[in-house]
Amino acid sequence: MNLVRFVVAISLAVLHSACAAPSLPLATMPGSNATAAQHNSEGIAHYNMGHWSVARDHFASAIEAEPTLGESHFNLALALDKLDLHSEATTHFKKAAELAPGNRAITQSSAYRSHTTSPSSIYEPSGNGGMGGY
C-alpha cells in the first residue's frame, strides 16, 4: 500500500510541475535602478550561456543596487538552483514572491514551486516504515 501511495504522490508531483510555467530569468520592470537593470541583464545573458556562477554574481549585484527587485531575487534563485545551492535558492524564491506577489512568472514557475512546496504536502507519512516513512 505504501508503494502505491508513493507512486501516486510522485505522479501528482510530476503532473503538477508539468503544468507550472517554465522557469526562465526575468527582466527588471521599467523604472528600475539603471545599475540593477544592467547587472540583471548581464546575469540573464550569462545564465542563458550556462555560466551559472557569473550569472549569480550579476544577480547579486543587481540586488545590492536595488534590494526590492523581485525579478533579480528570482533570477538569483534560478542560478543558485543550477549551482545546487537549494537552501539559498529557496530563500531567494520566497523573497521574490514576497516582493512581487502578483508576478505569476515567479509564483507559477516550476522552480519556485519545487522550492516552496513542502514535501509533506505531497507525501503523507505512513508511520510504519515503508519507503522512509513516505
Helices and strands as residue ranges (DSSP letters): H 2-19, H 34-48, H 52-65, H 70-82, H 86-99, H 104-107, H 110-116, H 119-122
